[in-house]
Amino acid sequence: MSEYEEESEGQIATMVPQLGTKPSIMALGEWDTRLLSYIVNPEKMPSSLKPVLYALTRRDVVTHKKRFWDALTDNYLVLVNSIDGRGQNNIIRGENAMKGIPVQIETPPEKPSRLDRILGAEKVREYERYQERKELGLE
């Protein structure tokens, strides 16, 4: 492999989290975290999110002199991606896809046991929906 090929592979690998970011944001050396964010069901919000969000927002407003709403939204978008390591997992998937390693976007649900069929109706329904999508070729 030539020196040029090694350099280009390193440059491409660092671009995965920036895909879709406006050039004006990239010129500042920043990433558009809105592209990596997702809306979380309130029941799935960890109790540690609010104190961390408060601390980061307060630091940005007091120390970095950012406007409150700018600091709050920036920090929220970053923190929501860290719930259950979602952002980190997506970056790893992107890196693997660029290297030609097959990537499974969503893990298939576990096949429900007999006990699940009695007590876990939601788990059974989720597995049935997955099987239907698989039969239709959507998975």
C-alpha positions as CSV (number, residue, x, y, z in Angstrom):
1,M,0.0,0.0,0.0
2,S,1.4,3.4,-0.9
3,E,1.8,6.3,1.4
4,Y,-1.1,8.2,-0.4
5,E,-3.5,5.3,0.2
6,E,-2.7,5.2,3.9
7,E,-3.3,9.0,4.2
8,S,-6.6,8.9,2.4
9,E,-7.9,6.0,4.5
10,G,-7.2,8.0,7.7
11,Q,-8.9,11.1,6.4
12,I,-12.0,9.2,5.3
13,A,-12.3,7.4,8.6
14,T,-12.3,10.7,10.6
15,M,-15.2,12.0,8.4
16,V,-17.8,9.5,9.5
17,P,-19.4,11.7,12.3
18,Q,-19.3,14.8,10.0
19,L,-21.3,13.3,7.1
20,G,-24.0,15.8,6.2
21,T,-22.5,18.6,8.2
22,K,-22.7,22.0,6.5
23,P,-19.3,23.3,5.2
24,S,-19.6,26.4,7.3
25,I,-19.8,24.3,10.4
26,M,-16.9,22.1,9.3
27,A,-14.8,25.2,8.5
28,L,-15.0,26.0,12.2
29,G,-13.7,22.5,13.0
30,E,-17.1,21.5,14.6
31,W,-19.6,18.7,13.9
32,D,-23.3,19.1,13.5
33,T,-24.5,17.1,16.5
34,R,-28.1,17.6,15.4
35,L,-27.5,15.0,12.7
36,L,-26.5,12.4,15.2
37,S,-29.3,13.1,17.7
38,Y,-32.6,11.3,18.3
39,I,-35.7,11.8,20.4
40,V,-35.8,9.7,23.5
41,N,-38.9,8.4,25.2
42,P,-39.1,10.0,28.6
43,E,-39.2,6.6,30.4
44,K,-35.7,5.9,28.8
45,M,-34.1,9.1,30.1
46,P,-31.5,8.3,32.7
47,S,-31.8,10.2,36.0
48,S,-28.2,11.4,35.6
49,L,-29.0,13.4,32.4
50,K,-30.5,16.4,34.1
51,P,-27.7,17.2,36.6
52,V,-25.1,16.7,33.9
53,L,-27.0,18.9,31.5
54,Y,-27.4,21.6,34.1
55,A,-23.6,21.5,35.0
56,L,-22.5,21.7,31.3
57,T,-25.0,24.4,30.5
58,R,-24.0,26.5,33.5
59,R,-20.3,26.1,32.6
60,D,-20.9,27.3,29.1
61,V,-23.0,30.3,30.1
62,V,-20.7,31.4,33.0
63,T,-17.3,30.5,31.7
64,H,-17.7,30.5,27.9
65,K,-20.2,33.4,27.8
66,K,-22.6,31.4,25.5
67,R,-26.3,32.4,25.4
68,F,-28.4,30.1,27.6
69,W,-30.5,28.5,24.9
70,D,-27.5,27.9,22.7
71,A,-25.7,26.2,25.5
72,L,-28.7,24.2,26.6
73,T,-29.5,22.8,23.1
74,D,-25.9,22.1,22.2
75,N,-25.3,20.2,25.5
76,Y,-28.6,18.3,25.2
77,L,-27.9,17.1,21.7
78,V,-24.5,15.8,22.8
79,L,-25.8,14.1,26.0
80,V,-28.8,12.4,24.3
81,N,-26.4,10.6,22.0
82,S,-24.4,9.3,25.0
83,I,-27.4,7.5,26.4
84,D,-26.5,3.8,26.3
85,G,-23.5,4.6,24.1
86,R,-25.7,5.2,21.1
87,G,-23.4,7.8,19.5
88,Q,-20.3,5.8,20.1
89,N,-21.9,2.7,18.6
90,N,-23.1,4.6,15.5
91,I,-19.5,5.9,14.9
92,I,-18.1,2.4,15.3
93,R,-20.7,1.1,12.8
94,G,-19.9,3.8,10.4
95,E,-16.2,3.1,10.6
96,N,-16.8,-0.7,10.1
97,A,-19.1,0.0,7.1
98,M,-16.3,2.1,5.5
99,K,-13.9,-0.7,5.9
100,G,-16.3,-3.2,4.2
101,I,-17.3,-5.0,7.4
102,P,-21.0,-5.9,7.3
103,V,-23.0,-3.7,9.7
104,Q,-26.3,-4.6,11.3
105,I,-28.2,-1.5,12.0
106,E,-30.6,-2.9,14.5
107,T,-30.0,-6.0,16.6
108,P,-32.8,-8.6,16.1
109,P,-34.9,-9.2,19.1
110,E,-34.4,-12.4,21.1
111,K,-36.8,-15.3,20.4
112,P,-39.3,-15.2,23.3
113,S,-39.2,-18.2,25.7
114,R,-42.3,-20.0,26.9
115,L,-42.2,-17.8,30.1
116,D,-42.1,-14.7,27.9
117,R,-45.1,-15.9,26.0
118,I,-47.1,-16.0,29.3
119,L,-45.6,-12.9,31.0
120,G,-44.0,-10.8,28.3
121,A,-46.7,-10.0,25.7
122,E,-44.8,-6.9,24.4
123,K,-41.6,-9.0,23.8
124,V,-43.7,-11.5,21.8
125,R,-45.3,-8.8,19.7
126,E,-41.9,-7.2,19.0
127,Y,-40.5,-10.5,17.9
128,E,-43.5,-11.1,15.6
129,R,-43.2,-7.7,14.1
130,Y,-39.5,-8.4,13.4
131,Q,-40.4,-11.7,11.7
132,E,-43.0,-10.0,9.5
133,R,-40.4,-7.3,8.4
134,K,-37.9,-10.1,7.8
135,E,-40.4,-12.0,5.6
136,L,-41.1,-8.8,3.6
137,G,-37.4,-8.3,3.1
138,L,-37.2,-5.1,5.1
139,E,-34.7,-6.6,7.6
